[in-house]
Every structure is written in C-alpha cells, then in structure tokens.
C-alpha cells in the first residue's frame, strides 16, 4: 500500500512548494 508514497515522494517537493506558496500568499 506504500506504492503511492513512491509517487508522492517525487511530487512531494512540488506539493510542499505549492503549499508553502499558498500559505504565504494568504
């Protein structure tokens, strides 16, 4: 069930960056 985590780890950097930008934009 950790197969999606491997995919997330690749996009995690982008997700974290997007989340940080969304929080700073608020």
Rosetta silent file (secondary structure, phi, psi, omega in degrees, C-alpha in Angstrom):
SEQUENCE: XXXXXXXXXXXXXXXXXXXXXXXXXX
SCORE:     score description
SCORE:     0.000 S_00000001
   1 L     0.000   -1.120 -179.815    0.000    0.000    0.000 S_00000001
   2 L   -94.905   13.976 -178.299    3.041    2.249    0.029 S_00000001
   3 H   -66.173  -37.031 -178.389    3.227    2.291   -3.739 S_00000001
   4 H   -69.163  -27.189 -178.797    1.550    5.716   -3.884 S_00000001
   5 H   -63.421  -38.789  179.655    4.125    7.052   -1.433 S_00000001
   6 H   -60.001  -40.581  179.891    6.871    6.490   -4.004 S_00000001
   7 H   -68.871  -38.729 -178.372    4.877    8.584   -6.467 S_00000001
   8 H   -65.654  -43.864 -178.679    4.210   11.218   -3.812 S_00000001
   9 H   -52.687  -34.885 -179.609    7.859   11.450   -2.823 S_00000001
  10 H   -72.174  -38.185 -178.184    8.556   12.542   -6.409 S_00000001
  11 H   -94.223   -7.545 -177.631    5.785   15.140   -6.332 S_00000001
  12 H   -55.582  -46.383 -179.282    6.212   15.909   -2.637 S_00000001
  13 H   -54.233  -42.747 -178.170    8.755   18.615   -3.430 S_00000001
  14 H   -72.212  -40.064 -179.500    6.225   20.261   -5.735 S_00000001
  15 H   -64.388  -45.001 -179.789    3.343   19.761   -3.309 S_00000001
  16 H   -62.206  -43.247 -179.045    5.326   21.197   -0.410 S_00000001
  17 H   -63.587  -41.483 -179.144    6.386   24.164   -2.522 S_00000001
  18 H   -66.396  -41.578 -179.382    2.810   24.787   -3.659 S_00000001
  19 H   -64.224  -44.229 -179.411    1.525   24.545   -0.096 S_00000001
  20 H   -61.917  -42.401 -177.838    4.173   26.948    1.159 S_00000001
  21 H   -67.531  -40.179 -179.169    3.380   29.422   -1.624 S_00000001
  22 H   -63.918  -39.351 -177.494   -0.359   29.131   -0.943 S_00000001
  23 H   -70.797  -40.356 -178.708    0.211   29.815    2.766 S_00000001
  24 H   -69.871  -32.771 -177.358    2.497   32.783    2.081 S_00000001
  25 H   -69.400  -29.654 -176.546    0.035   34.166   -0.456 S_00000001
  26 L   -69.022    0.000    0.000   -2.740   34.153    2.166 S_00000001
